Amino acid sequence: MRLESKSYSDAKKRKSLASLASLSSKGRRLARLFGLAILARLGRLARLFIMPDSDSHQTGQAKDHEVDKGRRSLLLLLPLTVFSGLAATIVTAAYRFLRPIKPLQQEHWNDVASLAELKGDKPIMRSIVAEHQAGWASTLEEHFVYILPQKNNQVLSSICPHEGCNVAWRGDTNQFFCPCHDSYFNLDGERVSGPSRRGLDPLPTREKDGKLQVKYQSYVNNTEERIVRE
């Protein structure tokens, strides 16, 4: 029952995201078409001012009237051109700001290793690429993680909880070591010594299609309690 509820919720989120994307795409397309129509009109008005009229039957008074009419149209269309450009920018920015970023991050799982290769009693280091959102900007960043086969394939972040340096595994002492401020952690990631106030942070994992997957998340540094960054 919980799986069906979660599947329905995921489908609803994807449908909402698709609707937002569709509305944003339509808004940008309409703004672009509106801008092109205005530019075409401006081009015709420009030709009216620059190119002489070759119609010998048109009187000078009629020409002056047409020029005045064209000038009024030009003054009206110039603000509309600016407005169409601003509208396209606002629609694009609104979509990027209002889209459901956080649910997408929470549902993103990365393949980290094949289950068949996870053997032994030593940590196995792997790298993953995760998406990060900062306001309207989206970037891909590489992160290192440690898999513990002896702990039922638990995955630990390589980020030291003290100040965010990457820890390294030392096989001679069977410990994780932070080279920045000399924090030490045992084979299970628990704190042994140093300025770090907690052990290495575990990451959510799952097994799917013969692969171990991890959902990357970062934590607030230098706290005893594990607090996930928003």
C-alpha angles and dihedrals in degrees: 000000000000091000091052090049092049092047090050090049092049091048090049091051092049091048091051091049091049090050092051091048091049093050091047092049092049091047093051092046093051092047090050093050091046091051092049091051091052092048090052090051091049089052092055090048091050091053088051091059098039107035118064119236112248095195105117093192094063113097124225091247091055090050092052090049092052092048091051090049091050092051092053090050090050093052089050096048098047094070090044090055091053090046093052091053092049091047092054091049093048093048092051093046092046092054093049091047098043100041113110099259099162097055089051091053092048093052097047112108124185126209105237105171146340112265091227092064097049101100138126136051099272129087116263117215119216135168128227134184116229132183118241127195124209110174106302094342123097121194136176116228132184118232132184123225136180122227117208108206091181089057096056091275095302112176123220128195113242090220113110109234090222105067104340103264120145114258124220131214116242111202093190092063099024090233141116111242131198109211094198102064105359101255115162130203130186128238091279093050095254117144116261104171144330136071096305110114096208142017127272113298119252120222129217112262140183138177119239132165093349094308134106111234129195132197107215120221133160128224135214111267129237099020131117092222120067108242118180114225115243 
